[in-house]
């Protein structure tokens, strides 16, 4: 059987840095750095390269190439310069596989630092493996409640080895309701919450979306839990029509939402606003809906319009998005900013670490006070230990130049430093 790892020691111009579907990739620095005194720093990355969540990892090759250039001369720790390797493992969008490859990185590759992103299905099992094995871990792109409470975190204690930055359910709920408040509706909300980490967190009767909606004057119509990869939504659509639902919210994998939204149109269900969390962040997914993609609302984690810059590459948010489009011929996506920020934070942590050993790296993570391209990252205080929140605003896919759908920021009530550039309209 061929080995799982592919080793790259030359510059990016000689070979592609990351190939689609590759299970694991070494990114080594230039030969001059390899002659440095210190041993190589090993960073493990678990990401969904394949499977239903692969769209989240679409920007990986670009981000890794940019990171390689940024640390080409190595990272100095304790007066000694070390080359850097990134070992990439594909979670295949499967929690069990994510745990398996995380343990490979920890036990076989002997990584110094784990970085992981993209939904609790990827983040949680990797973070759990790191906590058990006492390996420092930084994660992002999973709402913090499913991350923390989904891992049975205790707010009085937190975790020792695993740290997370992203927004939470409270921010998404507030952002969505701020958008609902802008439109005249009957305030009846149809909810699609599947039986997975995200769905269970948002449907929670005590800490999820229902009590907040009700407190702000909205009626909740929840037809119950279901398979996150369900294909038939006739029963939910029938219930929503019977309850005269004018607002729909969900947290579904993109293909699942596409099935629901297509069937809703076929069955004559026409709400005034829809906010499908997790499903409509990606231009390709929305544009694939054709006319049905017009005016879909969504939470916006990061965009070219955000006022933040990278201290790793010196790029503004707009410059990072433009560089990605130039390199890939694809439209920017929200995970681009957060995957870039993940490596920004990792670099900052390693530069501040007093030694290349687990406890020193963990202490550097805990002491982080960093201004990233997605906003401030610091764990000195948070909603719970080991969690840092990032800003969230409301957006809508609206027709732009030539009729192409463009994501506009239409509500920034909870993060006024991020300016709006559009006005919310009904479906």
N, C-alpha and C positions, 0 to 999 in steps of 0.2 A: 504493500500500500504506500502511496506517495506520502511524504511528510506533510503535516498540516501547515507548517510555517514556510514563508517565502522571505528570503533575506535580501534587502536592497541596501547597497553601500555606496552607490554612485549618486550623482546629482539628479534632480528632478528632470532635467532635459534629456537624460539618457534612458530613463525608464519611467513608466507610469508608477505613481506612488501607491495607489490603491486600485485594485481591479474589482469590478462588481462581482459579488458572489464569493470573493476570497475569504476563506474562513479565518485566516490569521496572517498578518503582515508585519515584518520588522521594518522599521524606519530607522536606519543608522545614519550617523553624521558623516561628514567628509573625512578622507584619510588623515588630513592634518589634525582634526579633532581627535581621531582615534589614537593619535600618538600622545595625547594629553596624559598626565599622570594618573588621574582618577579613573576608576572603573565606570562603565556605562550606567547611567540612570535608566532604569526600566519602568516605563509607564504602560500599564495595561488599559486597553479601551474595549469595552463590550458595547456593541451597537447592533441594531437590527438591519443588517445588510440585505437580508432576504425575508420573504414572508409578508403578511398583511401590513406590518408596520415599517416596511422598507422605505417608504416615502420619507419617514422621519430622518433616515440616515443618508438621504440623497446628497447632502453637501459634504459628506465625510472626506472624500478624496481632495476636495478643494481646501478644506480646513487643515487637513494633515499636511498638505503641501506648503501652505502658508506657515504653519507651525515649524516645519522642518527648516524653512529659510530663516525664520526668526531666531531659532536656537542653533544655527549652523556652527557657531563658535563654541557651543557647549554652555553649560550652566555651572557657575562657581558656587561651591558649598564648602564652608569652612576653609577658604583659601585655596581650594583645589578645584580645578576645572574638569568637568565630566562631560563626555559625549552623551547624547540622549537617544534612546530607542523607544519607539511606540510599538507595542504588540497588539494587533487588532484581532478581535474575535467576533464572529457573527452569532448573535443570539437566535437567529432564524425566527424572530418574533415569538419565541416560545419561552416561558418562564423556566421550565425545567432545563432547557438547553442553555439559557443564560447562566443558571447556577452551575451547570457542568463546566462551561468554558471559563467562568470566573475561578473555579477551583483549579483548572488547568493553569491559568495565569499565575495564581498564587503558589501552587505547589510545584509545578514543573518549570515555569518560566522565572519564578522567584522575583516577581515585580516589586518595585519600591513604592509605587503609588498606583491606585486604580482610579480611572475616570469612567463614568458611565452616564448614559442619557437615554431619554425617549420612552416615556410611559412607565407606570409602576410594574408592568409585566417584564420590563427589562431591568429597571433600576432596583426594585426591591430584592429579588433573589441575589443579585450581585452584591448589594450592600450587606445583606445577611451573611453571605460568604466571607466578606471582608471583616465584619464584626466578629464572627466566630474565630477567624484565623489571625486577628489582630494586624490587619493590613490597612493603612490609611486609604480612605476613599472619599472622593468628591463627586457628587452627582447633580444632575439637573434635568429639566424637562419632564417633570411629573409633579402634579399638584401635591403640596406638602402633606395634606391630611392622609391620602392613600399611602404616601411614602412613610410617614411617621407612625400613624395608628395601624396601618396595614401591616407593619412590622412589629406590632404590639409594643410600641414605644411608650414609656412612662414619662409624662411631662415633668415629674419631679426629679427624674434621673437622666433621661436622654440616653444617648449612645456614647461610646468612647472613641470609636474609630471611623465612624461614618458621618459625613456632613453633606448637606443638601441646600441648593439655592434655586428657588422658583416661586411662582405665586401659588396661592392656595384657593380652596373652594370659596372662602369668604370673599376673595377679590373677584373671582369669576361671577359669583352670585350677584354681588353688588354691581358689577359692570353690566351684566345682562339686564338687571332690573332698572338700572339707570337708563338703559336704552329703551326698555318697555315704557318707562314713564314719559318718554318723549312723544309717543304715538297715542292717539285716541283709540282705545280698545275696550272690550268688556272685562278685561283683566282675568280671563280664564286661560290658564296655562296647561297645555298638554305636555307631559313629561315622558321621555323615553330613556330609562335608566337600566342598562343591562346588568346581568349577574357577573360583574368583574370588579376589580379594585376601584376603578373610577366610578362605575355605576352605583356600587354600594355606598361609596362615600357621599355622593351627591344626593342619593335618595334617603340618607339617614334621617330619621324623624326627629332626632335631637340636635344633630350638628350639621345636617346637610342643607339642601335648598328649600324643602317644604316649609319649615318654620319661618324662614326669612321672607319667602314669598307671601305667606299668610300675614305676617306682621306688617308688610307693606301694602296690604289690601288686595292681594291676588288669590284666586281660587286655584287649587292644584288638582289636576286630573292625572292620576298615575295609574296606568293599567297593569302595573306589576313587573317583576323582574323577568328577564328572558335571556336566551343565548346571545352573547355579543356578536355572533356571526349569523344571526337569524336572517332568513331571506324573505319571509312572508309577513307583512305587517297589516293584513286586512283587518284583524280584530282590533288593533290599536287605532287604526284610521276610523273604523266604524264607531268606536267609543268616543274619539275626539269630535267627530261630526255630531254625534248625539248630544254631547255636552256643549256644543257651540264654541269649541276652542278657537281662539283667535291668535294665540301665541303658542309656539312650540319650542321646547328646549330639549337638548339631548346631549349625551356624551358617548359617541359611538365610533368604532373604527370607520375610516372613510368609505370603504366599500359597502358597509352595512347602512350608513346614512344614505348613500346613493340609492340603494334598494328601496328604503322607506320613502324618500322624497320623490322618486319616480312613480312609485305606486300611489302616493298621495295625489299627484297630478292626474294620474289615470282614473282615480276614483272620485275626482271632483272635490278634494279637500283643499281649501285655499285659505290658510291663516294669513294674518296681516304682517306677522313678523316671525322669523325662525332664527334661532341661535344654536346651531349644532356644534357645541364644544367638541374639540378633538377631530372634527370631521372636515372643516372648511378652512383650515389654516393654509392649505396648499393650493396654489394657482391651478395646477394641472387637474386636481380633483374637482374644483369648482367649475373650471371651464369645460371639463368633460360633460357636465350637466347641460351644456348648451343654454337655451333660454331659461331653464330651471335654476341656473346658478345666479341669475340677476337678483341683486339686493338681498342676498343671504347675509345675515349678521354673524359676527364672530368676535371672540376675544382676541386682542392683539397683544402678543407678548413682546415683540420686537419688530421694527420696520426701518426702512431707510430714513424715515421722518423722525426717529427717536434722537434726542439731543446728546447721545453718549458716544464716546470714542474708545478705541482700543489702545492701551498702553503697551501692547505687545508688538503691534505693527504700525501704530500711529494713524490708523485709518478712522475716519468718522463712520457712522452707521451708513450713510449714503455711499461713501467710498467703498466700504466692504461689500455692500449689495451690488454695486456697479462692477467691482472686480470679479465677483462670483459670476455675474451674467456674462462678462467678457470671456472668462475662462471656460465656462460650461455651456454657454448659449442657452441658458435656462433662467427663468425668473427667480429672483430671490425668494427664500422661504423663511418663516420665523425660526425654525430650528438652526438656521445658519448662524444667527446672532448668538444663540445659547451654546452651540457646539464650539464656536470661536471663544466665547467667554469661559467655557470649561477649560480650555488650554491656556487662556490668559491666567486664570486663577491657579492652575497647576504650576505654571512657570513662576508666578509670584511666590507661591508657597515654597517651592524648591529653592529659590534664590534666598529666601529668608530662613530656611532651615539651618540649624547650627551643625547638623551632621547628616550624612546619608544613611540614616537608620530610622526605623518605624516611629519611635517615640518622638524624635526631634521633628519629623515631618508632621506627625499628628499635632504637636504643639504649634507648629507654624500655621497649620490649617485653622486651628481654634483662634489664633491671634490675627487672622486676616482682616484687613481694612482696605479694600481694593475698589477702585472705580473702574468698572468693566464696561464693555460695549452694550451691556443690557441694564446697566445701572449699578449702584453700590452693592458690594458683596462683603458682608461682615457677620460673624457669628457671635459677637459679644452679647447681643441680645436678639431675641426673636420671639415668635409666637410660642415656640417650644424650644428646648435645647437642640442644638445641631441643625437648626433650620434658619435660613435667611430668606426673606421674601423679596421679590422683585416687582416692579410696577406693572399694572395691567390697564389697558384702555379698550374701548369698544370700537369695532370697525364694521364696515359693510362693503361687499363686493358690488361696485357700481360701474356702469358703462363709462369707459374713458375714450381716449382718442381712437378713432377708427372702430368704435364699438366694442373693443376688447375690455373685459372686466378688469378693474383695478381696485385694490383694497384701499379704501379711504378710512382715515380715523375720524369717527363721527361723535365720539363721546369720551372725554378725558376728565370727567368730574373727579375721579379718585386719584388722578395723577396729572394735575394741571401743568406740570413742567413739560409734558408731552402735548404739543399743540394739535388741534384738530385741523383737518384739511377737507372736510366734507360734512354734509348734513344728512341725517338719517331720514330715509323715506320708507313708506310702507311697501310691502310686496305687491 
